[in-house]
Amino acid sequence: MGMTETIDARLREGLSPSHLVVTDDSHHHIGHAGYREGGESHFSVEIVSEKFAGVNRVNRQRMIHELLKEELVSKIHALQIKANTPDEISTMKTGSF
């Protein structure tokens, strides 16, 4: 299983999202710190979960970091996170992140 699939599985298990997109952005970081040949070092996550209700942005990120702590220590160099509740998404004018 690749890192994209690992991230996806851990977040689905821990946060039961209604929407989740995990993207390997490593190709944008060739030559930068933390880049590894073959990718799987830099990721972005778009996630929508009821479990974020009443939780501020920093603590949402902490929730995700806790679920991915092993990977963040050993394999993931950078993780960009967009985390929202379903209600927040429905009130956004564009309907997207």
Gaussian input, Z-matrix of N, CA and C with variables (Angstrom, degrees):
# hf/3-21g

backbone

0 1
 N
 C     1     B1
 C     2     B2     1     A1
 N     3     B3     2     A2     1     D1
 C     4     B4     3     A3     2     D2
 C     5     B5     4     A4     3     D3
 N     6     B6     5     A5     4     D4
 C     7     B7     6     A6     5     D5
 C     8     B8     7     A7     6     D6
 N     9     B9     8     A8     7     D7
 C    10    B10     9     A9     8     D8
 C    11    B11    10    A10     9     D9
 N    12    B12    11    A11    10    D10
 C    13    B13    12    A12    11    D11
 C    14    B14    13    A13    12    D12
 N    15    B15    14    A14    13    D13
 C    16    B16    15    A15    14    D14
 C    17    B17    16    A16    15    D15
 N    18    B18    17    A17    16    D16
 C    19    B19    18    A18    17    D17
 C    20    B20    19    A19    18    D18
 N    21    B21    20    A20    19    D19
 C    22    B22    21    A21    20    D20
 C    23    B23    22    A22    21    D21
 N    24    B24    23    A23    22    D22
 C    25    B25    24    A24    23    D23
 C    26    B26    25    A25    24    D24
 N    27    B27    26    A26    25    D25
 C    28    B28    27    A27    26    D26
 C    29    B29    28    A28    27    D27
 N    30    B30    29    A29    28    D28
 C    31    B31    30    A30    29    D29
 C    32    B32    31    A31    30    D30
 N    33    B33    32    A32    31    D31
 C    34    B34    33    A33    32    D32
 C    35    B35    34    A34    33    D33
 N    36    B36    35    A35    34    D34
 C    37    B37    36    A36    35    D35
 C    38    B38    37    A37    36    D36
 N    39    B39    38    A38    37    D37
 C    40    B40    39    A39    38    D38
 C    41    B41    40    A40    39    D39
 N    42    B42    41    A41    40    D40
 C    43    B43    42    A42    41    D41
 C    44    B44    43    A43    42    D42
 N    45    B45    44    A44    43    D43
 C    46    B46    45    A45    44    D44
 C    47    B47    46    A46    45    D45
 N    48    B48    47    A47    46    D46
 C    49    B49    48    A48    47    D47
 C    50    B50    49    A49    48    D48
 N    51    B51    50    A50    49    D49
 C    52    B52    51    A51    50    D50
 C    53    B53    52    A52    51    D51
 N    54    B54    53    A53    52    D52
 C    55    B55    54    A54    53    D53
 C    56    B56    55    A55    54    D54
 N    57    B57    56    A56    55    D55
 C    58    B58    57    A57    56    D56
 C    59    B59    58    A58    57    D57
 N    60    B60    59    A59    58    D58
 C    61    B61    60    A60    59    D59
 C    62    B62    61    A61    60    D60
 N    63    B63    62    A62    61    D61
 C    64    B64    63    A63    62    D62
 C    65    B65    64    A64    63    D63
 N    66    B66    65    A65    64    D64
 C    67    B67    66    A66    65    D65
 C    68    B68    67    A67    66    D66
 N    69    B69    68    A68    67    D67
 C    70    B70    69    A69    68    D68
 C    71    B71    70    A70    69    D69
 N    72    B72    71    A71    70    D70
 C    73    B73    72    A72    71    D71
 C    74    B74    73    A73    72    D72
 N    75    B75    74    A74    73    D73
 C    76    B76    75    A75    74    D74
 C    77    B77    76    A76    75    D75
 N    78    B78    77    A77    76    D76
 C    79    B79    78    A78    77    D77
 C    80    B80    79    A79    78    D78
 N    81    B81    80    A80    79    D79
 C    82    B82    81    A81    80    D80
 C    83    B83    82    A82    81    D81
 N    84    B84    83    A83    82    D82
 C    85    B85    84    A84    83    D83
 C    86    B86    85    A85    84    D84
 N    87    B87    86    A86    85    D85
 C    88    B88    87    A87    86    D86
 C    89    B89    88    A88    87    D87
 N    90    B90    89    A89    88    D88
 C    91    B91    90    A90    89    D89
 C    92    B92    91    A91    90    D90
 N    93    B93    92    A92    91    D91
 C    94    B94    93    A93    92    D92
 C    95    B95    94    A94    93    D93
 N    96    B96    95    A95    94    D94
 C    97    B97    96    A96    95    D95
 C    98    B98    97    A97    96    D96
 N    99    B99    98    A98    97    D97
 C   100   B100    99    A99    98    D98
 C   101   B101   100   A100    99    D99
 N   102   B102   101   A101   100   D100
 C   103   B103   102   A102   101   D101
 C   104   B104   103   A103   102   D102
 N   105   B105   104   A104   103   D103
 C   106   B106   105   A105   104   D104
 C   107   B107   106   A106   105   D105
 N   108   B108   107   A107   106   D106
 C   109   B109   108   A108   107   D107
 C   110   B110   109   A109   108   D108
 N   111   B111   110   A110   109   D109
 C   112   B112   111   A111   110   D110
 C   113   B113   112   A112   111   D111
 N   114   B114   113   A113   112   D112
 C   115   B115   114   A114   113   D113
 C   116   B116   115   A115   114   D114
 N   117   B117   116   A116   115   D115
 C   118   B118   117   A117   116   D116
 C   119   B119   118   A118   117   D117
 N   120   B120   119   A119   118   D118
 C   121   B121   120   A120   119   D119
 C   122   B122   121   A121   120   D120
 N   123   B123   122   A122   121   D121
 C   124   B124   123   A123   122   D122
 C   125   B125   124   A124   123   D123
 N   126   B126   125   A125   124   D124
 C   127   B127   126   A126   125   D125
 C   128   B128   127   A127   126   D126
 N   129   B129   128   A128   127   D127
 C   130   B130   129   A129   128   D128
 C   131   B131   130   A130   129   D129
 N   132   B132   131   A131   130   D130
 C   133   B133   132   A132   131   D131
 C   134   B134   133   A133   132   D132
 N   135   B135   134   A134   133   D133
 C   136   B136   135   A135   134   D134
 C   137   B137   136   A136   135   D135
 N   138   B138   137   A137   136   D136
 C   139   B139   138   A138   137   D137
 C   140   B140   139   A139   138   D138
 N   141   B141   140   A140   139   D139
 C   142   B142   141   A141   140   D140
 C   143   B143   142   A142   141   D141
 N   144   B144   143   A143   142   D142
 C   145   B145   144   A144   143   D143
 C   146   B146   145   A145   144   D144
 N   147   B147   146   A146   145   D145
 C   148   B148   147   A147   146   D146
 C   149   B149   148   A148   147   D147
 N   150   B150   149   A149   148   D148
 C   151   B151   150   A150   149   D149
 C   152   B152   151   A151   150   D150
 N   153   B153   152   A152   151   D151
 C   154   B154   153   A153   152   D152
 C   155   B155   154   A154   153   D153
 N   156   B156   155   A155   154   D154
 C   157   B157   156   A156   155   D155
 C   158   B158   157   A157   156   D156
 N   159   B159   158   A158   157   D157
 C   160   B160   159   A159   158   D158
 C   161   B161   160   A160   159   D159
 N   162   B162   161   A161   160   D160
 C   163   B163   162   A162   161   D161
 C   164   B164   163   A163   162   D162
 N   165   B165   164   A164   163   D163
 C   166   B166   165   A165   164   D164
 C   167   B167   166   A166   165   D165
 N   168   B168   167   A167   166   D166
 C   169   B169   168   A168   167   D167
 C   170   B170   169   A169   168   D168
 N   171   B171   170   A170   169   D169
 C   172   B172   171   A171   170   D170
 C   173   B173   172   A172   171   D171
 N   174   B174   173   A173   172   D172
 C   175   B175   174   A174   173   D173
 C   176   B176   175   A175   174   D174
 N   177   B177   176   A176   175   D175
 C   178   B178   177   A177   176   D176
 C   179   B179   178   A178   177   D177
 N   180   B180   179   A179   178   D178
 C   181   B181   180   A180   179   D179
 C   182   B182   181   A181   180   D180
 N   183   B183   182   A182   181   D181
 C   184   B184   183   A183   182   D182
 C   185   B185   184   A184   183   D183
 N   186   B186   185   A185   184   D184
 C   187   B187   186   A186   185   D185
 C   188   B188   187   A187   186   D186
 N   189   B189   188   A188   187   D187
 C   190   B190   189   A189   188   D188
 C   191   B191   190   A190   189   D189
 N   192   B192   191   A191   190   D190
 C   193   B193   192   A192   191   D191
 C   194   B194   193   A193   192   D192
 N   195   B195   194   A194   193   D193
 C   196   B196   195   A195   194   D194
 C   197   B197   196   A196   195   D195
 N   198   B198   197   A197   196   D196
 C   199   B199   198   A198   197   D197
 C   200   B200   199   A199   198   D198
 N   201   B201   200   A200   199   D199
 C   202   B202   201   A201   200   D200
 C   203   B203   202   A202   201   D201
 N   204   B204   203   A203   202   D202
 C   205   B205   204   A204   203   D203
 C   206   B206   205   A205   204   D204
 N   207   B207   206   A206   205   D205
 C   208   B208   207   A207   206   D206
 C   209   B209   208   A208   207   D207
 N   210   B210   209   A209   208   D208
 C   211   B211   210   A210   209   D209
 C   212   B212   211   A211   210   D210
 N   213   B213   212   A212   211   D211
 C   214   B214   213   A213   212   D212
 C   215   B215   214   A214   213   D213
 N   216   B216   215   A215   214   D214
 C   217   B217   216   A216   215   D215
 C   218   B218   217   A217   216   D216
 N   219   B219   218   A218   217   D217
 C   220   B220   219   A219   218   D218
 C   221   B221   220   A220   219   D219
 N   222   B222   221   A221   220   D220
 C   223   B223   222   A222   221   D221
 C   224   B224   223   A223   222   D222
 N   225   B225   224   A224   223   D223
 C   226   B226   225   A225   224   D224
 C   227   B227   226   A226   225   D225
 N   228   B228   227   A227   226   D226
 C   229   B229   228   A228   227   D227
 C   230   B230   229   A229   228   D228
 N   231   B231   230   A230   229   D229
 C   232   B232   231   A231   230   D230
 C   233   B233   232   A232   231   D231
 N   234   B234   233   A233   232   D232
 C   235   B235   234   A234   233   D233
 C   236   B236   235   A235   234   D234
 N   237   B237   236   A236   235   D235
 C   238   B238   237   A237   236   D236
 C   239   B239   238   A238   237   D237
 N   240   B240   239   A239   238   D238
 C   241   B241   240   A240   239   D239
 C   242   B242   241   A241   240   D240
 N   243   B243   242   A242   241   D241
 C   244   B244   243   A243   242   D242
 C   245   B245   244   A244   243   D243
 N   246   B246   245   A245   244   D244
 C   247   B247   246   A246   245   D245
 C   248   B248   247   A247   246   D246
 N   249   B249   248   A248   247   D247
 C   250   B250   249   A249   248   D248
 C   251   B251   250   A250   249   D249
 N   252   B252   251   A251   250   D250
 C   253   B253   252   A252   251   D251
 C   254   B254   253   A253   252   D252
 N   255   B255   254   A254   253   D253
 C   256   B256   255   A255   254   D254
 C   257   B257   256   A256   255   D255
 N   258   B258   257   A257   256   D256
 C   259   B259   258   A258   257   D257
 C   260   B260   259   A259   258   D258
 N   261   B261   260   A260   259   D259
 C   262   B262   261   A261   260   D260
 C   263   B263   262   A262   261   D261
 N   264   B264   263   A263   262   D262
 C   265   B265   264   A264   263   D263
 C   266   B266   265   A265   264   D264
 N   267   B267   266   A266   265   D265
 C   268   B268   267   A267   266   D266
 C   269   B269   268   A268   267   D267
 N   270   B270   269   A269   268   D268
 C   271   B271   270   A270   269   D269
 C   272   B272   271   A271   270   D270
 N   273   B273   272   A272   271   D271
 C   274   B274   273   A273   272   D272
 C   275   B275   274   A274   273   D273
 N   276   B276   275   A275   274   D274
 C   277   B277   276   A276   275   D275
 C   278   B278   277   A277   276   D276
 N   279   B279   278   A278   277   D277
 C   280   B280   279   A279   278   D278
 C   281   B281   280   A280   279   D279
 N   282   B282   281   A281   280   D280
 C   283   B283   282   A282   281   D281
 C   284   B284   283   A283   282   D282
 N   285   B285   284   A284   283   D283
 C   286   B286   285   A285   284   D284
 C   287   B287   286   A286   285   D285
 N   288   B288   287   A287   286   D286
 C   289   B289   288   A288   287   D287
 C   290   B290   289   A289   288   D288

   B1=1.4503
   B2=1.5254
   B3=1.3301
   B4=1.4532
   B5=1.5175
   B6=1.3220
   B7=1.4593
   B8=1.5321
   B9=1.3274
   B10=1.4627
   B11=1.5246
   B12=1.3158
   B13=1.4588
   B14=1.5256
   B15=1.3315
   B16=1.4620
   B17=1.5230
   B18=1.3321
   B19=1.4647
   B20=1.5239
   B21=1.3177
   B22=1.4646
   B23=1.5331
   B24=1.3197
   B25=1.4667
   B26=1.5255
   B27=1.3238
   B28=1.4651
   B29=1.5294
   B30=1.3400
   B31=1.4651
   B32=1.5257
   B33=1.3159
   B34=1.4772
   B35=1.5282
   B36=1.3101
   B37=1.4650
   B38=1.5267
   B39=1.3269
   B40=1.4590
   B41=1.5096
   B42=1.3487
   B43=1.4651
   B44=1.5268
   B45=1.3075
   B46=1.4752
   B47=1.5283
   B48=1.3183
   B49=1.4633
   B50=1.5283
   B51=1.3277
   B52=1.4601
   B53=1.5314
   B54=1.3109
   B55=1.4708
   B56=1.5210
   B57=1.3121
   B58=1.4691
   B59=1.5141
   B60=1.3287
   B61=1.4584
   B62=1.5203
   B63=1.3281
   B64=1.4630
   B65=1.5251
   B66=1.3330
   B67=1.4593
   B68=1.5223
   B69=1.3235
   B70=1.4677
   B71=1.5287
   B72=1.3231
   B73=1.4613
   B74=1.5225
   B75=1.3067
   B76=1.4629
   B77=1.5242
   B78=1.3215
   B79=1.4641
   B80=1.5344
   B81=1.3227
   B82=1.4687
   B83=1.5287
   B84=1.3240
   B85=1.4664
   B86=1.5275
   B87=1.3140
   B88=1.4647
   B89=1.5265
   B90=1.3165
   B91=1.4652
   B92=1.5176
   B93=1.3125
   B94=1.4648
   B95=1.5296
   B96=1.3128
   B97=1.4669
   B98=1.5196
   B99=1.2979
   B100=1.4493
   B101=1.5100
   B102=1.3225
   B103=1.4662
   B104=1.5188
   B105=1.3341
   B106=1.4589
   B107=1.5145
   B108=1.3024
   B109=1.4637
   B110=1.5235
   B111=1.3070
   B112=1.4583
   B113=1.5162
   B114=1.3321
   B115=1.4583
   B116=1.5117
   B117=1.3216
   B118=1.4564
   B119=1.5302
   B120=1.3244
   B121=1.4592
   B122=1.5315
   B123=1.3237
   B124=1.4548
   B125=1.5294
   B126=1.3264
   B127=1.4621
   B128=1.5179
   B129=1.3272
   B130=1.4664
   B131=1.5215
   B132=1.3372
   B133=1.4582
   B134=1.5231
   B135=1.3236
   B136=1.4623
   B137=1.5159
   B138=1.3288
   B139=1.4552
   B140=1.5248
   B141=1.3333
   B142=1.4554
   B143=1.5246
   B144=1.3409
   B145=1.4566
   B146=1.5219
   B147=1.3223
   B148=1.4713
   B149=1.5284
   B150=1.3257
   B151=1.4669
   B152=1.5257
   B153=1.3335
   B154=1.4627
   B155=1.5283
   B156=1.3147
   B157=1.4694
   B158=1.5274
   B159=1.3238
   B160=1.4621
   B161=1.5206
   B162=1.3423
   B163=1.4678
   B164=1.5275
   B165=1.3243
   B166=1.4694
   B167=1.5329
   B168=1.3229
   B169=1.4570
   B170=1.5297
   B171=1.3013
   B172=1.4685
   B173=1.5208
   B174=1.3156
   B175=1.4597
   B176=1.5275
   B177=1.3222
   B178=1.4690
   B179=1.5252
   B180=1.3243
   B181=1.4608
   B182=1.5247
   B183=1.3162
   B184=1.4631
   B185=1.5280
   B186=1.3291
   B187=1.4646
   B188=1.5270
   B189=1.3166
   B190=1.4650
   B191=1.5185
   B192=1.3119
   B193=1.4700
   B194=1.5244
   B195=1.3117
   B196=1.4672
   B197=1.5311
   B198=1.3178
   B199=1.4633
   B200=1.5331
   B201=1.3279
   B202=1.4690
   B203=1.5259
   B204=1.3350
   B205=1.4704
   B206=1.5261
   B207=1.3151
   B208=1.4719
   B209=1.5177
   B210=1.3228
   B211=1.4615
   B212=1.5281
   B213=1.3341
   B214=1.4674
   B215=1.5231
   B216=1.3093
   B217=1.4634
   B218=1.5268
   B219=1.3121
   B220=1.4637
   B221=1.5242
   B222=1.3222
   B223=1.4647
   B224=1.5234
   B225=1.3164
   B226=1.4640
   B227=1.5241
   B228=1.3325
   B229=1.4638
   B230=1.5317
   B231=1.3336
   B232=1.4605
   B233=1.5200
   B234=1.3395
   B235=1.4587
   B236=1.5221
   B237=1.3285
   B238=1.4631
   B239=1.5249
   B240=1.3438
   B241=1.4593
   B242=1.5223
   B243=1.3384
   B244=1.4615
   B245=1.5208
   B246=1.3253
   B247=1.4597
   B248=1.5215
   B249=1.3279
   B250=1.4506
   B251=1.5263
   B252=1.3305
   B253=1.4582
   B254=1.5231
   B255=1.3241
   B256=1.4728
   B257=1.5321
   B258=1.3290
   B259=1.4672
   B260=1.5238
   B261=1.3249
   B262=1.4677
   B263=1.5262
   B264=1.3138
   B265=1.4623
   B266=1.5198
   B267=1.3229
   B268=1.4646
   B269=1.5238
   B270=1.3332
   B271=1.4668
   B272=1.5251
   B273=1.3414
   B274=1.4628
   B275=1.5226
   B276=1.3059
   B277=1.4569
   B278=1.5233
   B279=1.3351
   B280=1.4454
   B281=1.5097
   B282=1.3213
   B283=1.4603
   B284=1.5125
   B285=1.3329
   B286=1.4649
   B287=1.5173
   B288=1.3116
   B289=1.4538
   B290=1.5056
   A1=108.57
   A2=116.26
   A3=121.24
   A4=111.71
   A5=115.84
   A6=120.82
   A7=111.64
   A8=118.49
   A9=120.58
   A10=110.26
   A11=116.49
   A12=121.43
   A13=111.76
   A14=117.12
   A15=121.14
   A16=110.72
   A17=116.48
   A18=120.94
   A19=109.43
   A20=116.26
   A21=121.68
   A22=110.72
   A23=116.72
   A24=121.12
   A25=111.98
   A26=117.47
   A27=120.62
   A28=111.57
   A29=116.22
   A30=119.30
   A31=111.25
   A32=117.57
   A33=119.99
   A34=110.53
   A35=116.25
   A36=120.36
   A37=111.82
   A38=116.37
   A39=120.37
   A40=115.89
   A41=117.89
   A42=119.69
   A43=114.57
   A44=118.45
   A45=122.64
   A46=112.05
   A47=118.27
   A48=120.13
   A49=113.32
   A50=114.45
   A51=120.28
   A52=109.80
   A53=116.24
   A54=122.72
   A55=107.20
   A56=116.72
   A57=121.27
   A58=109.80
   A59=115.58
   A60=121.98
   A61=107.28
   A62=115.97
   A63=122.26
   A64=106.27
   A65=116.53
   A66=121.74
   A67=110.33
   A68=115.82
   A69=121.48
   A70=107.24
   A71=116.54
   A72=123.04
   A73=112.29
   A74=117.47
   A75=121.70
   A76=113.04
   A77=117.14
   A78=120.24
   A79=112.59
   A80=117.45
   A81=121.50
   A82=112.05
   A83=117.15
   A84=121.44
   A85=113.27
   A86=116.95
   A87=120.70
   A88=108.66
   A89=116.00
   A90=121.39
   A91=114.11
   A92=117.92
   A93=121.57
   A94=110.22
   A95=115.31
   A96=121.20
   A97=111.07
   A98=115.52
   A99=121.22
   A100=115.38
   A101=117.73
   A102=119.42
   A103=109.40
   A104=115.81
   A105=122.15
   A106=109.21
   A107=116.39
   A108=121.01
   A109=108.44
   A110=116.83
   A111=120.94
   A112=113.48
   A113=117.34
   A114=120.84
   A115=113.76
   A116=114.43
   A117=123.08
   A118=113.41
   A119=116.06
   A120=120.81
   A121=112.53
   A122=117.94
   A123=123.50
   A124=108.71
   A125=116.56
   A126=120.66
   A127=111.54
   A128=114.88
   A129=121.14
   A130=107.50
   A131=114.28
   A132=121.82
   A133=108.60
   A134=116.29
   A135=123.18
   A136=105.38
   A137=116.85
   A138=119.98
   A139=110.57
   A140=114.88
   A141=122.41
   A142=106.69
   A143=115.24
   A144=119.90
   A145=110.99
   A146=115.89
   A147=121.75
   A148=110.69
   A149=116.89
   A150=120.56
   A151=112.80
   A152=117.49
   A153=121.25
   A154=112.42
   A155=118.06
   A156=121.04
   A157=109.78
   A158=115.10
   A159=120.95
   A160=114.44
   A161=117.11
   A162=122.26
   A163=108.55
   A164=116.90
   A165=118.84
   A166=111.57
   A167=115.83
   A168=122.49
   A169=113.00
   A170=117.19
   A171=121.11
   A172=110.71
   A173=117.24
   A174=119.93
   A175=112.59
   A176=117.71
   A177=120.33
   A178=109.31
   A179=115.74
   A180=119.90
   A181=110.67
   A182=116.91
   A183=120.59
   A184=111.35
   A185=116.81
   A186=120.77
   A187=110.31
   A188=115.51
   A189=120.73
   A190=110.32
   A191=117.15
   A192=120.76
   A193=111.12
   A194=117.34
   A195=120.62
   A196=110.45
   A197=117.04
   A198=120.52
   A199=112.48
   A200=115.94
   A201=121.05
   A202=112.76
   A203=117.37
   A204=120.16
   A205=113.75
   A206=118.56
   A207=120.33
   A208=111.16
   A209=116.37
   A210=120.64
   A211=111.68
   A212=116.74
   A213=120.24
   A214=111.76
   A215=116.90
   A216=120.60
   A217=111.34
   A218=116.48
   A219=118.77
   A220=116.31
   A221=119.14
   A222=119.00
   A223=115.32
   A224=117.81
   A225=120.82
   A226=109.16
   A227=115.71
   A228=119.86
   A229=110.82
   A230=117.09
   A231=120.67
   A232=109.86
   A233=114.88
   A234=121.23
   A235=108.61
   A236=115.97
   A237=122.01
   A238=107.44
   A239=117.07
   A240=120.88
   A241=110.88
   A242=115.00
   A243=122.91
   A244=105.35
   A245=116.63
   A246=121.81
   A247=110.52
   A248=116.24
   A249=121.96
   A250=110.69
   A251=114.41
   A252=120.93
   A253=107.70
   A254=118.35
   A255=120.06
   A256=112.18
   A257=117.68
   A258=120.52
   A259=111.73
   A260=117.60
   A261=120.74
   A262=110.50
   A263=116.88
   A264=120.67
   A265=110.34
   A266=116.91
   A267=119.53
   A268=112.12
   A269=118.12
   A270=120.41
   A271=113.26
   A272=116.63
   A273=119.18
   A274=109.09
   A275=116.67
   A276=121.04
   A277=112.81
   A278=117.43
   A279=119.55
   A280=112.16
   A281=117.33
   A282=121.41
   A283=113.45
   A284=116.83
   A285=120.29
   A286=109.21
   A287=114.66
   A288=120.10
   A289=109.26
   D1=132.12
   D2=177.69
   D3=-77.90
   D4=170.90
   D5=-177.47
   D6=-65.37
   D7=-36.58
   D8=177.96
   D9=-58.76
   D10=-45.10
   D11=179.93
   D12=-68.52
   D13=-35.77
   D14=177.49
   D15=-64.16
   D16=-47.00
   D17=178.64
   D18=-59.82
   D19=-47.90
   D20=179.90
   D21=-55.99
   D22=-49.79
   D23=-177.14
   D24=-62.64
   D25=-43.88
   D26=-178.29
   D27=-65.93
   D28=-41.08
   D29=-179.55
   D30=-71.14
   D31=-37.78
   D32=176.99
   D33=-63.82
   D34=-42.33
   D35=-179.75
   D36=-66.30
   D37=-42.90
   D38=-174.28
   D39=-85.09
   D40=-25.72
   D41=-172.79
   D42=-124.59
   D43=-4.45
   D44=179.06
   D45=43.65
   D46=56.73
   D47=-175.56
   D48=-70.12
   D49=150.60
   D50=172.12
   D51=-87.20
   D52=-17.18
   D53=177.72
   D54=-147.42
   D55=133.35
   D56=177.07
   D57=-152.48
   D58=125.57
   D59=173.78
   D60=-130.51
   D61=122.85
   D62=177.03
   D63=-113.48
   D64=125.90
   D65=-176.97
   D66=-123.87
   D67=131.60
   D68=173.86
   D69=-84.08
   D70=108.34
   D71=-178.50
   D72=-98.51
   D73=12.93
   D74=-173.03
   D75=-56.84
   D76=-35.12
   D77=-177.75
   D78=-61.96
   D79=-19.50
   D80=176.69
   D81=-80.32
   D82=-7.33
   D83=-172.28
   D84=-119.77
   D85=17.72
   D86=178.07
   D87=-56.93
   D88=128.59
   D89=-179.61
   D90=88.08
   D91=-5.71
   D92=179.79
   D93=-97.90
   D94=167.68
   D95=179.34
   D96=-57.48
   D97=137.35
   D98=175.22
   D99=85.15
   D100=-10.83
   D101=179.86
   D102=-69.29
   D103=137.60
   D104=175.35
   D105=-119.01
   D106=142.45
   D107=174.41
   D108=-55.57
   D109=131.40
   D110=-178.22
   D111=94.23
   D112=-5.31
   D113=176.61
   D114=81.31
   D115=-150.22
   D116=-178.64
   D117=58.23
   D118=42.72
   D119=177.95
   D120=-126.33
   D121=-28.65
   D122=-177.19
   D123=-125.24
   D124=126.15
   D125=-175.45
   D126=-134.16
   D127=155.52
   D128=168.85
   D129=-124.78
   D130=146.63
   D131=-178.76
   D132=-129.91
   D133=128.91
   D134=169.06
   D135=-113.28
   D136=120.55
   D137=-175.19
   D138=-140.08
   D139=139.38
   D140=175.96
   D141=-124.80
   D142=123.40
   D143=-177.89
   D144=-148.21
   D145=140.31
   D146=173.65
   D147=-61.86
   D148=-25.18
   D149=-177.31
   D150=-67.88
   D151=-10.12
   D152=176.80
   D153=-88.28
   D154=-6.72
   D155=-178.66
   D156=-59.09
   D157=128.43
   D158=178.78
   D159=76.50
   D160=7.10
   D161=-178.46
   D162=-110.81
   D163=130.01
   D164=-179.68
   D165=-72.80
   D166=168.86
   D167=-175.08
   D168=-56.86
   D169=-44.53
   D170=-178.86
   D171=-63.30
   D172=-44.50
   D173=-179.44
   D174=-70.95
   D175=-28.04
   D176=172.92
   D177=-63.01
   D178=-44.84
   D179=178.41
   D180=-63.45
   D181=-39.44
   D182=177.62
   D183=-62.25
   D184=-38.58
   D185=177.60
   D186=-60.08
   D187=-44.51
   D188=-179.59
   D189=-68.38
   D190=-43.45
   D191=178.66
   D192=-60.83
   D193=-38.45
   D194=178.91
   D195=-63.00
   D196=-41.56
   D197=179.52
   D198=-67.62
   D199=-25.76
   D200=-177.21
   D201=-112.04
   D202=19.96
   D203=-171.94
   D204=-57.43
   D205=-40.80
   D206=179.90
   D207=-63.64
   D208=-43.61
   D209=-178.73
   D210=-69.42
   D211=-36.63
   D212=179.81
   D213=-66.82
   D214=-30.94
   D215=179.00
   D216=-75.26
   D217=-37.43
   D218=-169.94
   D219=-112.69
   D220=-26.84
   D221=-169.83
   D222=-128.03
   D223=-36.38
   D224=-176.48
   D225=-91.69
   D226=124.30
   D227=177.88
   D228=-86.80
   D229=-39.77
   D230=-177.18
   D231=-143.44
   D232=142.88
   D233=-179.41
   D234=-139.22
   D235=114.15
   D236=176.11
   D237=-95.19
   D238=132.11
   D239=-173.08
   D240=-126.16
   D241=132.21
   D242=167.75
   D243=-122.21
   D244=109.34
   D245=-174.92
   D246=-123.70
   D247=123.94
   D248=-177.31
   D249=-137.14
   D250=164.87
   D251=171.04
   D252=-92.90
   D253=161.77
   D254=175.48
   D255=-58.20
   D256=-38.24
   D257=179.15
   D258=-63.88
   D259=-38.79
   D260=178.95
   D261=-64.91
   D262=-39.79
   D263=179.78
   D264=-66.30
   D265=-41.17
   D266=-177.32
   D267=-68.35
   D268=-22.42
   D269=179.97
   D270=-92.66
   D271=-8.37
   D272=177.29
   D273=-70.62
   D274=135.42
   D275=-176.85
   D276=-61.37
   D277=-38.57
   D278=-176.22
   D279=-85.59
   D280=-16.92
   D281=-178.98
   D282=75.42
   D283=13.02
   D284=178.54
   D285=-135.83
   D286=175.80
   D287=-179.76
   D288=-71.96

